[in-house]
Amino acid sequence: MTCSSLPCRETLAEGVEFYSLRDDRFKTARLTAALLLPMKEQTAAAGALLPHLLRSGCEDYPTLTALNGRLGELYGARITADVSRIGEIQALTLTAVSLEDRFAFGGEPVTAECAALLRSLLFDPSRENGVFPASAMERERRCLIERIQAEINDKRLYARRRCNQLLCEGDGYAVPLNGTVEEAAALTAEAMTAFGREALRTARVIVICQGSGDHGAVKEAFRQGFAAIDRVPVSLSPAKPPREQAAVRRVTERLDVNQSKLVMGLRAPVTASLSSPEEVAAMRLMNALLGGTPHSLLFQNVREKMSLCYYCASSYDRHKGVFLIDSGVEETDAARAEEAVLEQLDRASRGDFTRDDLESARLSVKNQFLSLSDLPSTLEGWYLGQGATGLPLSSPEQAAAEIDAVTAEQTAAAARSLTLQTVFLLAGTPSAL
């Protein structure tokens, strides 16, 4: 069983790249087409809606019923739509997962058939009077609004998003991934049709094909599709770290919650696009040491020994240079918890940690990288993140080797480079207390 260490990378058209990842370990093939656009307030809701509208049907299979029937004929293949954030990029994706050709009766070209279907959804979506069908538009717009409204239900994620918005105010990183309810409600079939055409013309595109089948047929399907479009791809500039603030910004918001959420937003001057791989590796290891694992300094001390919070963890977004430390606390303990967190960060910056602490963190990060190849979806996400931000492609194994080379002093230096910029507290209302 094999998996090539790196995808074969080829340009199909202006701003369109094709990644071929040969892999015979799985019984399914995976094909993803990602449209990459800058995160903007004016287009976030339309970008979040577009892949779901495209998934609704194409000229040959104009309804969900007809499309799903065709997928059933292809051994129960699946096509899904999604939207995600990569730094300050909004990634609109359509993904087809199908049976590998070698397991089909008579060696049917299932992968190529799914590629043709995915291409049809992208370039020849279902239309009524030249625009997206009213029924699909109404259904998908309603679903988008429901997704936006549901975001507040996960209070931990909500608090992290609010801290990010405050920390990166004015940047694309602060724009809600799915837009707002008001923006989504205002979208029309005509506007979405125009937006879809413009996205095909201007988005940077990455097509990733994984499996052991005929990748050549897949590649040609998308080459022909983009050949008919006058491409003018947008520039996707590397995201810069949040702007430095003269003083720590503190915001308290109240909702009907029993457990308060304390989120500390720190500026990390190290980003994947603007820093060296060694600096990024040191920041990743430092994150694991400080709060990225169940044996981290924050978990051992702030949660276990001091009992100041229900959870306490850190995370690092290498695409933007954002470092968050979030915890679930009693409101009366929030100030003490913040002080305790900063004490642990100071410990890390002084190198006041044991060899066992560092090696446990190192092993955890390495295992995370090495497990990425266990699933086609996680491996796809790994290479999509690199390609979207213009980075040279490197394998998860290479990233694990970079972690191996990080010293204790480099780890401490990474901690010293962080600066606290924003503290967001989501606390309960009087009725919830």
C-alpha positions as CSV (number, residue, x, y, z in Angstrom):
1,M,0.0,0.0,0.0
2,T,1.4,3.4,-1.0
3,C,0.7,7.1,-0.8
4,S,3.0,9.5,-2.7
5,S,4.8,11.8,-0.4
6,L,3.7,14.9,-2.3
7,P,1.0,15.6,-4.8
8,C,1.9,16.1,-8.5
9,R,1.1,19.8,-9.1
10,E,0.0,21.1,-12.5
11,T,-1.5,24.3,-13.9
12,L,-4.7,23.8,-15.9
13,A,-5.5,27.5,-16.6
14,E,-4.7,30.9,-15.3
15,G,-5.0,30.6,-11.5
16,V,-6.2,27.0,-11.7
17,E,-4.0,24.2,-10.2
18,F,-4.5,20.5,-10.2
19,Y,-3.1,18.3,-7.4
20,S,-2.8,14.6,-8.2
21,L,-2.2,12.5,-5.1
22,R,-1.7,8.8,-5.9
23,D,-2.9,6.6,-3.1
24,D,-4.1,3.0,-3.2
25,R,-4.7,2.5,0.6
26,F,-8.4,3.2,0.4
27,K,-11.5,1.7,-1.4
28,T,-12.8,5.2,-2.2
29,A,-11.5,8.0,-4.4
30,R,-11.9,11.7,-3.4
31,L,-12.1,14.7,-5.7
32,T,-12.4,18.3,-4.5
33,A,-12.8,21.5,-6.4
34,A,-12.1,24.6,-4.2
35,L,-12.8,28.2,-5.3
36,L,-10.7,30.5,-3.2
37,L,-11.8,34.1,-2.7
38,P,-10.8,36.9,-0.3
39,M,-13.0,37.2,2.8
40,K,-15.1,40.3,2.4
41,E,-18.2,41.5,4.3
42,Q,-19.9,42.2,1.0
43,T,-19.5,38.7,-0.4
44,A,-19.3,36.4,2.6
45,A,-22.9,35.3,2.6
46,A,-23.0,34.8,-1.2
47,G,-19.8,32.7,-0.9
48,A,-21.2,30.6,1.8
49,L,-24.4,30.0,-0.2
50,L,-22.8,29.3,-3.7
51,P,-21.5,25.7,-3.2
52,H,-24.8,24.6,-1.7
53,L,-26.7,26.1,-4.7
54,L,-24.3,24.4,-7.1
55,R,-24.8,21.1,-5.3
56,S,-28.6,21.4,-6.0
57,G,-28.4,20.2,-9.6
58,C,-27.0,20.6,-13.2
59,E,-28.4,20.7,-16.7
60,D,-28.5,16.9,-17.1
61,Y,-29.8,16.3,-13.5
62,P,-31.7,19.5,-12.7
63,T,-33.2,18.5,-9.3
64,L,-31.8,17.0,-6.1
65,T,-33.9,13.9,-6.7
66,A,-32.4,13.4,-10.2
67,L,-28.9,14.1,-9.0
68,N,-29.1,11.8,-6.1
69,G,-30.5,9.1,-8.4
70,R,-27.4,9.4,-10.6
71,L,-25.1,9.2,-7.6
72,G,-26.9,6.0,-6.6
73,E,-26.1,4.6,-10.0
74,L,-22.4,5.4,-9.3
75,Y,-22.3,2.9,-6.5
76,G,-23.7,5.3,-4.0
77,A,-21.2,8.1,-4.7
78,R,-21.6,11.3,-2.6
79,I,-21.2,15.0,-3.5
80,T,-21.0,17.5,-0.7
81,A,-20.7,21.3,-0.5
82,D,-18.8,23.2,2.1
83,V,-17.3,26.6,3.0
84,S,-14.3,27.1,5.2
85,R,-11.8,29.8,6.2
86,I,-8.0,29.6,5.4
87,G,-6.6,32.7,7.0
88,E,-8.3,35.6,5.2
89,I,-9.5,33.3,2.3
90,Q,-13.0,31.9,1.9
91,A,-12.7,28.4,0.4
92,L,-15.9,27.3,-1.4
93,T,-15.7,23.5,-2.1
94,L,-17.5,20.8,-3.9
95,T,-16.3,17.3,-3.0
96,A,-17.1,13.9,-4.7
97,V,-16.4,10.6,-2.9
98,S,-16.8,7.5,-5.0
99,L,-15.8,3.8,-5.2
100,E,-12.3,3.2,-6.6
101,D,-12.5,2.0,-10.2
102,R,-10.7,-1.2,-9.3
103,F,-13.6,-2.3,-7.1
104,A,-16.3,-1.6,-9.6
105,F,-17.9,-4.3,-11.8
106,G,-15.9,-4.6,-15.0
107,G,-13.6,-1.8,-13.9
108,E,-16.2,0.9,-14.7
109,P,-14.6,4.4,-14.7
110,V,-16.5,5.6,-11.6
111,T,-13.9,8.3,-10.8
112,A,-14.1,9.8,-14.3
113,E,-17.9,9.7,-14.2
114,C,-18.0,11.5,-10.8
115,A,-15.5,14.1,-12.2
116,A,-17.8,14.7,-15.1
117,L,-20.7,15.2,-12.8
118,L,-18.8,17.5,-10.5
119,R,-17.7,19.5,-13.5
120,S,-21.3,19.8,-14.7
121,L,-22.4,21.1,-11.3
122,L,-19.6,23.7,-11.4
123,F,-19.9,24.9,-15.0
124,D,-23.5,24.0,-16.0
125,P,-25.6,24.3,-12.9
126,S,-29.4,24.0,-13.0
127,R,-31.1,27.1,-14.3
128,E,-34.7,28.4,-14.6
129,N,-35.0,31.4,-17.0
130,G,-31.3,31.9,-16.8
131,V,-30.9,32.0,-13.0
132,F,-30.8,29.5,-10.2
133,P,-34.2,27.8,-9.6
134,A,-36.4,29.6,-7.2
135,S,-37.0,26.4,-5.1
136,A,-33.3,25.7,-4.7
137,M,-32.6,29.3,-3.9
138,E,-35.3,29.4,-1.2
139,R,-34.2,26.1,0.3
140,E,-30.5,26.9,0.5
141,R,-30.9,30.5,1.6
142,R,-33.1,29.3,4.5
143,C,-30.5,26.6,5.4
144,L,-27.8,29.3,5.4
145,I,-29.8,31.5,7.7
146,E,-30.4,28.6,10.1
147,R,-26.6,27.9,10.1
148,I,-25.8,31.5,10.9
149,Q,-28.4,31.6,13.7
150,A,-27.2,28.3,15.1
151,E,-23.6,29.6,15.5
152,I,-24.5,31.2,18.8
153,N,-25.7,27.9,20.3
154,D,-22.1,26.7,20.8
155,K,-21.0,29.3,23.4
156,R,-17.4,28.3,23.4
157,L,-17.1,28.7,19.6
158,Y,-19.1,31.9,19.8
159,A,-16.8,33.4,22.3
160,R,-13.7,32.5,20.3
161,R,-15.3,34.1,17.2
162,R,-16.1,37.3,19.0
163,C,-12.5,37.5,20.4
164,N,-11.2,37.0,16.8
165,Q,-13.4,39.8,15.5
166,L,-12.2,42.2,18.2
167,L,-8.6,41.2,17.8
168,C,-8.6,41.5,14.0
169,E,-11.1,44.2,13.6
170,G,-10.9,45.7,10.1
171,D,-9.3,42.6,8.6
172,G,-10.8,39.9,6.5
173,Y,-10.2,37.5,9.3
174,A,-12.9,39.3,11.4
175,V,-15.6,38.8,8.7
176,P,-18.1,36.0,9.7
177,L,-17.5,33.0,7.6
178,N,-21.2,32.6,6.6
179,G,-21.9,36.3,6.6
180,T,-24.9,37.8,8.6
181,V,-28.6,36.9,8.6
182,E,-29.4,40.2,7.0
183,E,-26.9,39.7,4.2
184,A,-28.1,36.1,3.6
185,A,-31.8,37.2,3.5
186,A,-31.1,39.9,0.9
187,L,-29.6,37.4,-1.6
188,T,-31.6,36.8,-4.8
189,A,-31.4,34.2,-7.5
190,E,-30.2,36.9,-10.0
191,A,-27.5,38.1,-7.6
192,M,-26.3,34.6,-6.9
193,T,-26.2,33.7,-10.6
194,A,-24.0,36.7,-11.3
195,F,-21.9,36.0,-8.2
196,G,-21.4,32.4,-9.4
197,R,-20.2,33.5,-12.9
198,E,-17.9,36.0,-11.4
199,A,-16.4,33.5,-8.9
200,L,-15.6,31.1,-11.8
201,R,-13.9,33.9,-13.6
202,T,-11.9,35.4,-10.7
203,A,-11.4,32.8,-8.0
204,R,-8.2,31.0,-7.6
205,V,-9.0,27.3,-7.9
206,I,-7.4,24.2,-6.6
207,V,-8.6,20.8,-7.7
208,I,-7.4,17.8,-5.6
209,C,-7.7,14.3,-6.9
210,Q,-6.9,11.4,-4.5
211,G,-6.9,7.7,-5.3
212,S,-5.4,5.1,-7.6
213,G,-7.7,5.6,-10.7
214,D,-7.3,7.5,-13.9
215,H,-6.4,11.0,-12.8
216,G,-5.7,12.1,-16.4
217,A,-9.4,11.9,-17.3
218,V,-10.3,14.0,-14.2
219,K,-7.7,16.6,-15.1
220,E,-8.9,16.9,-18.6
221,A,-12.5,17.3,-17.5
222,F,-11.6,20.4,-15.5
223,R,-9.1,21.7,-18.0
224,Q,-11.8,21.8,-20.7
225,G,-14.3,23.4,-18.2
226,F,-11.9,26.3,-17.4
227,A,-10.8,26.7,-21.1
228,A,-14.1,28.3,-21.9
229,I,-13.8,31.0,-19.3
230,D,-11.9,34.3,-19.6
231,R,-10.0,34.0,-16.4
232,V,-8.9,37.0,-14.4
233,P,-7.9,35.5,-11.0
234,V,-7.9,37.8,-7.9
235,S,-4.8,38.3,-5.9
236,L,-4.8,36.5,-2.5
237,S,-2.3,38.4,-0.5
238,P,-0.7,36.7,2.6
239,A,-2.6,37.5,5.8
240,K,-0.6,39.7,8.1
241,P,-0.7,39.3,11.9
242,P,-3.2,41.5,13.8
243,R,-2.3,45.1,14.2
244,E,-0.6,45.9,17.5
245,Q,-2.7,47.9,20.0
246,A,-1.4,50.4,22.5
247,A,-3.4,48.8,25.3
248,V,-5.2,45.5,26.0
249,R,-8.8,45.7,24.7
250,R,-11.3,44.3,27.2
251,V,-14.9,43.5,26.3
252,T,-17.6,41.8,28.3
253,E,-20.8,40.5,26.7
254,R,-23.7,39.0,28.5
255,L,-25.9,36.1,27.4
256,D,-28.1,33.5,29.1
257,V,-25.2,31.2,30.1
258,N,-24.3,29.5,33.3
259,Q,-20.6,29.0,32.6
260,S,-18.7,32.1,31.6
261,K,-16.2,32.0,28.7
262,L,-12.9,33.8,29.0
263,V,-11.0,34.2,25.7
264,M,-7.6,35.9,25.6
265,G,-6.4,37.0,22.1
266,L,-2.7,37.3,21.5
267,R,-0.8,38.5,18.5
268,A,1.7,36.0,17.1
269,P,4.3,37.7,14.8
270,V,4.9,34.2,13.2
271,T,2.8,33.2,10.1
272,A,3.2,30.5,7.6
273,S,3.5,32.9,4.7
274,L,5.8,35.5,6.2
275,S,8.0,33.5,8.6
276,S,10.4,30.5,8.3
277,P,9.3,26.9,8.7
278,E,11.5,26.8,11.8
279,E,9.7,29.7,13.4
280,V,6.3,28.2,12.6
281,A,7.4,24.8,14.0
282,A,8.6,26.5,17.2
283,M,5.3,28.3,17.7
284,R,3.3,25.1,17.1
285,L,5.4,23.2,19.7
286,M,5.1,26.1,22.1
287,N,1.3,26.0,21.6
288,A,1.2,22.3,22.5
289,L,3.4,22.9,25.5
290,L,1.4,25.8,26.9
291,G,-2.2,24.7,26.3
292,G,-2.6,22.5,23.2
293,T,-2.7,19.1,25.0
294,P,-4.2,17.5,28.1
295,H,-0.8,17.5,29.7
296,S,0.0,21.2,28.9
297,L,1.0,23.8,31.4
298,L,-2.4,25.4,31.4
299,F,-4.2,22.1,31.9
300,Q,-1.9,20.9,34.7
301,N,-1.8,24.1,36.6
302,V,-4.7,26.5,35.9
303,R,-7.3,23.7,35.7
304,E,-6.0,20.8,37.8
305,K,-3.9,22.4,40.5
306,M,-5.6,25.8,40.9
307,S,-9.1,24.7,39.9
308,L,-9.8,28.1,38.4
309,C,-11.6,26.8,35.3
310,Y,-13.5,23.9,33.8
311,Y,-11.2,23.8,30.7
312,C,-8.3,25.9,29.6
313,A,-6.6,25.5,26.2
314,S,-4.7,27.4,23.6
315,S,-4.7,27.3,19.8
316,Y,-2.5,28.9,17.1
317,D,-3.7,29.9,13.6
318,R,-0.5,29.9,11.5
319,H,-2.2,31.5,8.5
320,K,-3.0,34.7,10.4
321,G,-0.8,34.9,13.4
322,V,-3.6,34.6,16.0
323,F,-3.0,32.8,19.3
324,L,-6.1,32.2,21.5
325,I,-6.3,31.0,25.0
326,D,-9.8,30.1,26.1
327,S,-11.3,28.8,29.3
328,G,-14.6,28.1,30.9
329,V,-14.8,29.9,34.3
330,E,-17.0,31.2,37.0
331,E,-17.3,35.0,36.4
332,T,-16.0,35.7,39.9
333,D,-12.8,33.7,39.0
334,A,-12.2,35.3,35.6
335,A,-9.6,37.8,36.8
336,R,-7.7,35.2,38.8
337,A,-7.8,32.8,35.8
338,E,-6.4,35.4,33.5
339,E,-3.6,36.2,35.9
340,A,-2.8,32.4,36.2
341,V,-2.8,32.0,32.5
342,L,-0.3,34.8,32.1
343,E,1.9,33.3,34.8
344,Q,2.1,30.1,32.8
345,L,2.9,32.0,29.6
346,D,5.6,33.8,31.5
347,R,7.0,30.4,32.6
348,A,7.1,29.2,29.1
349,S,8.8,32.4,27.9
350,R,11.5,31.9,30.6
351,G,12.0,28.2,29.6
352,D,10.7,27.2,33.0
353,F,9.4,23.8,31.9
354,T,10.8,20.3,32.3
355,R,12.3,18.1,29.5
356,D,9.3,15.7,30.0
357,D,6.9,18.6,29.5
358,L,8.6,19.5,26.2
359,E,8.9,16.0,24.9
360,S,5.3,15.2,25.7
361,A,4.2,18.2,23.7
362,R,6.6,17.3,20.9
363,L,5.3,13.7,20.7
364,S,1.7,15.0,20.6
365,V,2.3,17.4,17.7
366,K,4.3,14.8,15.7
367,N,1.5,12.3,16.2
368,Q,-1.1,14.8,15.0
369,F,0.9,15.4,11.8
370,L,1.6,11.8,11.1
371,S,-2.1,10.9,11.5
372,L,-3.1,13.3,8.8
373,S,-2.4,10.7,6.1
374,D,-4.8,8.3,7.8
375,L,-7.8,9.9,6.1
376,P,-8.2,11.4,2.6
377,S,-10.2,14.3,4.0
378,T,-7.5,15.4,6.5
379,L,-4.7,15.0,3.9
380,E,-6.7,17.1,1.5
381,G,-7.1,19.8,4.0
382,W,-3.4,19.8,4.7
383,Y,-2.5,20.4,1.1
384,L,-5.4,22.8,0.4
385,G,-4.2,25.1,3.2
386,Q,-0.7,25.2,1.8
387,G,-1.8,25.7,-1.8
388,A,-4.4,28.4,-0.9
389,T,-1.8,30.6,0.8
390,G,0.9,30.1,-1.8
391,L,3.2,28.0,0.3
392,P,5.5,25.3,-1.2
393,L,3.9,21.9,-0.7
394,S,5.4,19.9,2.2
395,S,4.3,16.6,3.6
396,P,3.0,16.0,7.1
397,E,6.1,13.9,7.6
398,Q,8.3,16.9,6.8
399,A,6.3,18.9,9.3
400,A,6.9,16.3,12.0
401,A,10.7,16.4,11.2
402,E,10.6,20.2,11.7
403,I,9.0,19.7,15.1
404,D,11.8,17.2,16.0
405,A,14.4,19.9,15.4
406,V,12.9,22.6,17.6
407,T,15.0,23.3,20.7
408,A,13.8,24.4,24.2
409,E,15.2,27.9,23.7
410,Q,13.3,28.3,20.3
411,T,10.2,27.2,22.1
412,A,10.7,29.8,24.9
413,A,11.5,32.5,22.3
414,A,8.2,31.7,20.5
415,A,6.4,32.3,23.8
416,R,8.2,35.6,24.4
417,S,7.1,36.8,21.0
418,L,3.4,36.7,21.9
419,T,1.6,39.9,23.1
420,L,-1.8,40.0,24.7
421,Q,-4.1,42.3,22.7
422,T,-7.7,41.4,23.6
423,V,-9.6,39.8,26.5
424,F,-13.2,38.8,25.8
425,L,-15.5,37.6,28.6
426,L,-18.9,36.0,27.8
427,A,-20.8,36.1,31.1
428,G,-24.3,35.3,32.2
429,T,-27.2,37.6,32.6
430,P,-28.6,38.1,36.1
431,S,-31.4,35.6,35.3
432,A,-28.8,33.0,34.4
433,L,-26.6,33.4,37.5
